[in-house]
Each structure stands twice: as C-alpha cells, then as structure tokens.
Amino acid sequence: MAKFDYNDDSVVVIIGSGAGGGTLANELCQKGIKVVVLEAGGKQSNASFINDEWKAFSQLAWLDKRTTSGSWRIAKDFAELPAWICKTVGGTSTHWAGASLRFQEHEFRARTVYGNLQGANLLDWPLTLQELEPYYAKAEDKMGVTRTNGIPGLPGNNNFKVMYNGATRLGYKEVHTGNMAINSRPRKGRARCMQLGFCFEGCKSGAKWSTLYTELPEADATGNFELRTQAHVTRIEHDDKGRVNAVIYMDKDGKTQRQKARIVCVAGNSIETPRLLLLSASNMFKDGLANSSGQVGRNYMRHMTGSVYAAFKDPVHMYRGTTMAGIVRDEARHDTRRGFVGGYELETLSLGIPFMAAFLNPGGWGADFSWWMDHYTNLAGMWLVGEDMPRETNRVTLNTNVKDQWGNYVPNVHFDDHANDIAMRNHAYTQAERIYGAVGAIKTFRTPPYPSTHNLGTARMSARPQDGVSNKWGQTHDIPNLFISDGSQFTTGGSENPTLTIVTLAIRQADYIAGQMSQRTI
C-alpha cells in the first residue's frame, strides 16, 4: 500500500470507505489519481466475520454516542441507536442485504409528479434516469447484480416460496428472487453464495459485493491508494479563499493528525456527513461548511419501513438461505388511488432468534410475545420499504449538550413521519398480511420500524444553490473542491434500496472529478 505524506496537498482525501467512498476511491485510483481514505473503523475480513448476530453487531456496528428526537417509534425504542450502520472498513457494504434496484424515471421528478405535498420539501433531482443509465449499467456489472449482464437469479428459499405463492395468488406479477449483488455463480474471483443466512453479519464466502474485498484491494493494486483505519475525522479545514485544504482526524492512538488535500469527498453516511460539515464551522462558514442554504442536515430520509411476520402450521425455516431472498415490485408504482404518492417494495426478511427477540416488539413481553418466539421455526417474514417524504424539520443537528469520546458534539437525529409515510405503511402492512393469508397463515404480526439502515438526503443535490447542498455531481454549491459522495446527496429517496444508486453516483462523480482536475478547475 502507498504511503502519502501528511503535507502532500495533491491527494484526494475520501472520508469513509463504504459503497460511496470505497467505490469512488477505486475509480479515481484507476485514473491515476492519488487517494487517501480515512475510515473511522477497523478492518475485518471474510475470515474474521462472525456468524452470530449479537457478536457481529458489536464487531461491525457504529456504536458511538448519538441522540434521537421526534415522534417516530425509534425515539422510544432505540433512542441511542437511530441508525443501524457500520463502523468498519467497507462501511455498511459489509452489512447490507445486497438488494440492487434502479430508481424509476418518475422518482427523479418527485416534485413535478407528486405536486406540492403539504408538509413535504419535495424537489426534482437535477439529473435524470437517462443521464444515469450508462452508469447504472457500469455499477451492475461491477457489483455482479443478478438478472443483469446474463447473471442468473439466486435460488429461492422457503421464505421466498411462501411469499411468491401468496403474492401470485393475489395477482402480483413482478415477484422473483431479486436483483441482488450476490454471486449466484463464481464471478470476478469471488465465490458463489453458500446460502449461509448471515448476510447482515458480513459475507464469509465473499459472494456479496462489498468494497472491503472488491473496490479497496483493486484501488490498492494501482499504487495510488492509502487506507488509514481507525481514523475518526473531526473537522475539515479551508484556506482564506474558502477552499478546503486539510482534514483533521484522531488516529488509532488518540493523537490528532492533519492531512492536507487538494479535494475532500465526504462519504460518512447521512448522519456523520452533515455532522462533520456542521462541526467544521468557521469564521467564514459560521453555519458549517457548504451550508449557505441552511439545508445541511435537513431533509433526512430513512425510507418508509416496517415488517410483517406470519406463523404457519408447518415449519418454514425462513432463516435458511439469503436474508433478503425475494421481492414483490408491483407496489413500487406511483398510483394515488391507494391514498398516497410514491410506492414501496415488499422484500423477504429473516432475523435470527436474538434479533427477533429484540426487534419483534421492542419493550414488549408477555404471552403473545412468547407465542411468537415459540413458533419461530414456523415463521415467514417480510420487510416493507418505500419512498418517504423529505421534510425540512426531519434533520440531523449537533446536540450541544452531549459530547462523544473525542469531545465533539454528537449528532441528534430528529424524525416525524409524514402523513404520506403513514398511509403507505398501513397499505403495505395490509398487503403483506393478505399475501400471507392467501397461503394459510394462522396469525400475522406487524412490527414497527427498525433502526434506520437507509439514511438519505441530508446534503441533497439541487439545481439551485438555495434549495440544497450539492449540484448534480455531488459537488457542494459553496465550495468547489468539497464533494458529497454518499446517500446524503439524494434529493428524494425513491422506493428502491439505495446502494446501487450510491455506487452509480460514485462512478459518475469520479469521471467528473478527474475531468475537473485535468482542467485545473479544482
């Protein structure tokens, strides 16, 4: 691995090594650009991943102090864990389930298509599906997404078969084992899926795409790449012209380090990214970096979510095979006759007994809870994920009453469901129960949302600087050599799992950065 001097101001510094940061790093390195990646977490491997839910959670999850407010159920159930993301090399690409879906055309034009929805801060993306299509194709090939590039779908486990039979009996048409960035056969040096069932705990076979063992090793092979682990960034600095020029971080020994930079790209997930911009306030940028619009931290989205579990007379063993083993896409359309704008997906989901005990009915106990745990082997499970509405009041701010282990203000995540989110969730709950009822479920259970895994929108793209934080390239409106390189740049959330779009935007952003560097504009 290369080693760059702290005073080398020709490097691109990327904060975060997940789907956005890790992909961007590799793409830039392949173009001959020197890159330093600062990752707050340590490094695991396929060998060190643990097939045990609670041990793996402790190994991978971001457990730094955070606070939560708002009327969402998470503020009651998981006040110190508003989001279930990772602090490790590869970021949340180690933990994700693998679902890789393209946004639909109308989802890039939410303000135009959905109209002026009261209480929502809707905005059209400053780019279109047509612009992204060639980059989506590159991302699907890079990640090995099933049902693209001639890659067959994964096999369906029992959890999928229950959902498939129920959904097709109701007349649903687009029901299959998903577009998954998990190898259904060996590809690009990675093994096929072994159907171990521990996708959330890190893929021990390497079949699931993660920047940990794809993008980052490829970047390293170029000789243009340095990865610094346990490097917790606390501030981004700038010169007297307002251009960023250095990143301050705490190293693994707790010492303060300063890395100079030509360009800084922030990919810390949609909670840490705005927090860092706010922590970097200065005399020139009194409200935080790139925040002349006042939109940094605002428009936090986490997708409309919830789950439905169903008990059957006979065993299902939903935990065997991939965690997210199938999908119903028919409800992802925009159809206001259902009582809401936007759409949602129904995706199979299984949790092991430890997580089921924690997430089935947080804080609940008694005979009903025990009944569900007793019937664990007979359960089938489904996750609901849909487009939630961006709201200015749903935001990440600095909690000036609480500090982290480095003495910095922690992020507070505030969220209130929009009425559209609630209407969509209720519709999805009902449809999931109907699917299971069509194949003989004896009982169903609606679970509240889990801690957020799809965190989006807190440094959103906008055509006009006053409406957002970054432009169509993820370049901040205020500071030309500061980029947003993760889901924070999403203008709206769409109904699809976001990782494929994050990777797609990173590939596109790399082309733009390389072009601007060659022209000496940044």
BELPE-V611431 format. One record per residue. RES is the residue in one letter. PSI is psi in degrees with one decimal (999 if undefined). NEAR is the number of other ideal C-beta (glycine too) atoms within 8 Angstrom. Layout:
# BELPE-V611431
RES_PSI_NEAR ; RES_PSI_NEAR
This chain:
# BELPE-V611431
M_139.7_6 ; A_159.8_8 ; K_116.5_5 ; F_145.0_9 ; D_147.1_5 ; Y_-25.7_8 ; N_7.5_5 ; D_101.6_9 ; D_18.3_8 ; S_-5.0_5 ; V_154.2_13 ; V_122.9_14 ; V_124.0_14 ; I_127.2_16 ; I_105.6_14 ; G_141.6_20 ; S_19.5_16 ; G_-151.3_15 ; A_-41.6_15 ; G_-57.3_15 ; G_-42.9_20 ; G_-41.0_19 ; T_-46.3_16 ; L_-42.8_15 ; A_-48.6_16 ; N_-45.1_14 ; E_-40.6_12 ; L_-43.1_14 ; C_-39.2_15 ; Q_-22.6_9 ; K_6.4_8 ; G_13.8_6 ; I_135.1_11 ; K_133.0_12 ; V_134.0_15 ; V_121.9_13 ; V_126.4_17 ; L_116.0_14 ; E_125.6_15 ; A_-27.0_12 ; G_178.4_12 ; G_-175.4_7 ; K_126.5_9 ; Q_-174.0_13 ; S_171.4_8 ; N_-36.0_10 ; A_-33.4_5 ; S_-11.9_7 ; F_146.6_15 ; I_123.9_9 ; N_61.5_8 ; D_122.1_7 ; E_-52.3_11 ; W_-38.8_7 ; K_-40.1_8 ; A_-37.4_15 ; F_-45.7_9 ; S_-32.0_8 ; Q_-36.9_12 ; L_-29.8_13 ; A_151.7_11 ; W_108.2_11 ; L_10.3_6 ; D_154.2_8 ; K_134.1_8 ; R_159.0_13 ; T_164.8_12 ; T_144.2_14 ; S_170.5_7 ; G_176.7_10 ; S_-3.7_6 ; W_151.7_9 ; R_-28.0_8 ; I_-36.3_13 ; A_-25.7_12 ; K_-44.7_6 ; D_-36.5_9 ; F_57.8_9 ; A_-30.1_10 ; E_1.5_7 ; L_67.2_9 ; P_-24.1_13 ; A_141.4_14 ; W_82.4_9 ; I_-178.4_13 ; C_151.6_13 ; K_83.6_10 ; T_158.4_14 ; V_129.4_13 ; G_-12.2_15 ; G_-145.9_19 ; T_-2.9_11 ; S_-11.1_14 ; T_-28.7_15 ; H_-21.6_13 ; W_162.4_13 ; A_-21.5_12 ; G_-5.8_13 ; A_127.0_14 ; S_94.4_13 ; L_138.3_10 ; R_144.5_8 ; F_152.7_11 ; Q_158.1_10 ; E_-44.3_8 ; H_-21.8_8 ; E_-16.3_13 ; F_-7.4_13 ; R_45.2_11 ; A_-41.2_17 ; R_-41.1_10 ; T_-43.9_6 ; V_-42.6_9 ; Y_-20.9_11 ; G_-170.2_6 ; N_87.7_5 ; L_120.5_11 ; Q_132.6_4 ; G_-2.8_7 ; A_147.6_11 ; N_60.5_9 ; L_147.7_11 ; L_141.6_13 ; D_145.0_10 ; W_149.9_12 ; P_17.2_9 ; L_170.8_8 ; T_166.5_9 ; L_-40.0_10 ; Q_-41.7_5 ; E_-34.3_6 ; L_-18.3_14 ; E_-46.5_8 ; P_-30.1_6 ; Y_-33.9_11 ; Y_-43.2_12 ; A_-40.8_9 ; K_-40.2_10 ; A_-43.4_14 ; E_-38.5_14 ; D_-43.3_9 ; K_-44.9_11 ; M_-14.3_11 ; G_47.3_15 ; V_127.8_14 ; T_153.3_15 ; R_19.8_9 ; T_156.9_10 ; N_31.7_7 ; G_12.3_4 ; I_121.3_12 ; P_158.5_8 ; G_161.8_10 ; L_157.8_13 ; P_154.2_8 ; G_128.6_10 ; N_-175.2_12 ; N_-35.9_11 ; N_-42.7_16 ; F_-42.7_13 ; K_-37.8_9 ; V_-48.8_15 ; M_-43.3_16 ; Y_-47.0_11 ; N_-41.7_10 ; G_-42.9_14 ; A_-43.0_13 ; T_-30.7_9 ; R_-28.7_8 ; L_-6.6_10 ; G_4.0_5 ; Y_142.3_10 ; K_-39.3_5 ; E_80.5_8 ; V_118.1_13 ; H_-176.2_8 ; T_15.3_12 ; G_164.0_15 ; N_100.0_11 ; M_135.9_16 ; A_55.6_12 ; I_125.5_15 ; N_122.5_13 ; S_-11.4_12 ; R_158.8_7 ; P_139.2_6 ; R_134.2_9 ; K_44.0_5 ; G_2.8_3 ; R_145.9_11 ; A_168.2_9 ; R_163.4_10 ; C_132.7_12 ; M_2.4_8 ; Q_41.9_9 ; L_-27.9_7 ; G_8.1_10 ; F_47.0_12 ; C_-38.3_13 ; F_-16.6_8 ; E_9.6_13 ; G_129.5_14 ; C_110.5_13 ; K_-24.5_11 ; S_-13.0_10 ; G_12.4_10 ; A_-32.9_11 ; K_132.4_12 ; W_131.6_10 ; S_142.1_12 ; T_-21.9_15 ; L_-45.8_15 ; Y_15.8_10 ; T_-75.2_12 ; E_-45.1_10 ; L_-44.3_18 ; P_-35.7_8 ; E_-40.1_11 ; A_-43.1_15 ; D_-37.4_9 ; A_-17.6_6 ; T_-19.7_10 ; G_4.2_5 ; N_13.3_11 ; F_135.6_16 ; E_130.1_10 ; L_125.7_11 ; R_115.7_11 ; T_165.0_10 ; Q_42.1_10 ; A_96.9_13 ; H_108.6_8 ; V_133.1_13 ; T_-16.0_10 ; R_146.1_9 ; I_130.1_15 ; E_164.4_10 ; H_164.7_13 ; D_-175.4_6 ; D_-5.5_4 ; K_-2.4_5 ; G_11.4_9 ; R_137.3_9 ; V_143.3_13 ; N_-3.1_9 ; A_157.5_10 ; V_130.2_14 ; I_132.0_11 ; Y_159.2_13 ; M_126.3_10 ; D_-176.2_11 ; K_-19.4_6 ; D_5.7_4 ; G_13.9_5 ; K_145.4_6 ; T_129.2_7 ; Q_153.5_10 ; R_115.4_9 ; Q_120.0_12 ; K_158.5_10 ; A_147.9_14 ; R_-38.1_9 ; I_144.1_13 ; V_130.7_14 ; C_124.6_17 ; V_121.1_17 ; A_57.0_18 ; G_17.5_14 ; N_161.1_17 ; S_7.9_15 ; I_-49.9_16 ; E_-30.2_11 ; T_-54.5_17 ; P_-33.9_15 ; R_-44.9_14 ; L_-40.6_15 ; L_-39.2_17 ; L_-38.4_14 ; L_-21.0_12 ; S_17.7_12 ; A_148.4_9 ; S_-179.1_8 ; N_-33.6_3 ; M_-37.1_7 ; F_77.4_13 ; K_-25.3_6 ; D_13.3_9 ; G_161.1_11 ; L_142.3_16 ; A_28.1_16 ; N_30.7_14 ; S_-25.3_9 ; S_-14.4_12 ; G_14.5_7 ; Q_-6.7_14 ; V_126.7_16 ; G_-17.8_13 ; R_169.4_12 ; N_31.9_13 ; Y_127.4_17 ; M_148.3_16 ; R_13.7_12 ; H_145.2_12 ; M_121.6_13 ; T_171.0_14 ; G_173.4_13 ; S_156.6_13 ; V_129.3_15 ; Y_146.9_13 ; A_139.4_15 ; A_141.4_12 ; F_164.5_14 ; K_-35.3_5 ; D_161.1_5 ; P_144.8_6 ; V_-36.0_12 ; H_55.8_7 ; M_-22.0_13 ; Y_-7.2_7 ; R_125.5_8 ; G_-175.9_11 ; T_146.1_14 ; T_-46.1_10 ; M_94.1_15 ; A_-1.7_14 ; G_167.3_15 ; I_147.7_14 ; V_120.6_14 ; R_-6.8_9 ; D_-32.4_9 ; E_2.5_13 ; A_-4.5_11 ; R_164.3_6 ; H_116.0_9 ; D_98.4_6 ; T_-9.5_7 ; R_-18.5_4 ; R_-8.6_7 ; G_13.7_6 ; F_162.4_9 ; V_158.9_11 ; G_-174.9_14 ; G_-176.4_12 ; Y_161.5_15 ; E_152.9_16 ; L_118.7_15 ; E_135.8_16 ; T_148.7_15 ; L_139.6_12 ; S_143.3_11 ; L_145.8_9 ; G_172.7_8 ; I_-42.7_7 ; P_-46.7_8 ; F_-33.5_9 ; M_-40.2_12 ; A_-33.5_8 ; A_-34.8_7 ; F_-16.0_10 ; L_-53.7_13 ; N_81.1_8 ; P_127.5_10 ; G_-7.2_6 ; G_157.9_8 ; W_-179.3_5 ; G_-169.7_6 ; A_-40.4_5 ; D_-44.9_7 ; F_-45.2_11 ; S_-36.8_9 ; W_-44.3_8 ; W_-39.9_14 ; M_-36.1_11 ; D_-29.5_6 ; H_20.9_9 ; Y_-45.9_9 ; T_-16.6_7 ; N_10.2_10 ; L_148.4_13 ; A_149.9_15 ; G_149.8_14 ; M_136.6_16 ; W_140.4_12 ; L_129.3_17 ; V_122.6_12 ; G_176.2_18 ; E_115.0_16 ; D_161.9_13 ; M_130.7_14 ; P_137.7_17 ; R_138.0_11 ; E_-31.7_9 ; T_-16.2_7 ; N_109.0_13 ; R_160.8_11 ; V_123.8_13 ; T_172.1_9 ; L_128.0_10 ; N_101.0_10 ; T_0.7_5 ; N_-8.4_3 ; V_134.4_9 ; K_154.7_7 ; D_-171.4_10 ; Q_-15.6_5 ; W_1.4_8 ; G_15.3_5 ; N_150.3_8 ; Y_137.5_10 ; V_159.6_14 ; P_138.4_14 ; N_130.3_12 ; V_112.7_15 ; H_132.9_13 ; F_134.7_14 ; D_131.0_10 ; D_138.8_10 ; H_154.6_12 ; A_-32.4_7 ; N_-38.5_13 ; D_-43.1_12 ; I_-43.2_9 ; A_-41.0_10 ; M_-43.4_16 ; R_-42.6_14 ; N_-39.1_8 ; H_-43.0_13 ; A_-41.9_15 ; Y_-47.4_12 ; T_-44.4_8 ; Q_-39.1_11 ; A_-42.9_13 ; E_-36.6_13 ; R_-38.7_10 ; I_-47.7_16 ; Y_-34.3_15 ; G_-30.7_10 ; A_-16.5_10 ; V_25.4_11 ; G_26.0_6 ; A_138.3_12 ; I_-15.2_6 ; K_145.3_6 ; T_157.5_12 ; F_127.1_11 ; R_120.3_9 ; T_148.5_11 ; P_168.4_9 ; P_144.4_9 ; Y_168.8_10 ; P_143.2_9 ; S_134.5_14 ; T_-24.7_11 ; H_95.2_13 ; N_122.3_14 ; L_155.4_14 ; G_-0.2_15 ; T_0.2_17 ; A_54.8_19 ; R_153.6_16 ; M_146.3_14 ; S_149.9_17 ; A_-38.7_7 ; R_135.6_6 ; P_-32.5_9 ; Q_-11.8_6 ; D_-11.7_9 ; G_-159.5_14 ; V_-35.0_17 ; S_162.0_16 ; N_-168.5_11 ; K_-9.3_8 ; W_1.8_10 ; G_5.8_13 ; Q_127.9_10 ; T_141.6_14 ; H_-36.2_12 ; D_-32.0_11 ; I_106.3_11 ; P_-21.9_8 ; N_23.3_10 ; L_124.5_15 ; F_151.1_15 ; I_125.9_15 ; S_26.5_16 ; D_-163.9_17 ; G_-8.6_13 ; S_-28.0_16 ; Q_-4.1_14 ; F_129.5_14 ; T_-42.4_15 ; T_170.3_14 ; G_-19.5_13 ; G_178.8_11 ; S_-8.3_13 ; E_150.5_14 ; N_136.2_13 ; P_-10.9_12 ; T_-43.0_12 ; L_-41.2_18 ; T_-35.1_14 ; I_-45.7_13 ; V_-42.6_14 ; T_-46.6_13 ; L_-33.4_14 ; A_-41.1_16 ; I_-45.2_14 ; R_-41.1_11 ; Q_-37.9_14 ; A_-42.0_13 ; D_-43.0_9 ; Y_-46.7_10 ; I_-45.4_16 ; A_-41.0_11 ; G_-43.2_8 ; Q_-35.3_9 ; M_-42.3_11 ; S_-29.0_6 ; Q_-3.1_6 ; R_26.9_5 ; T_-19.9_5 ; I_999_9
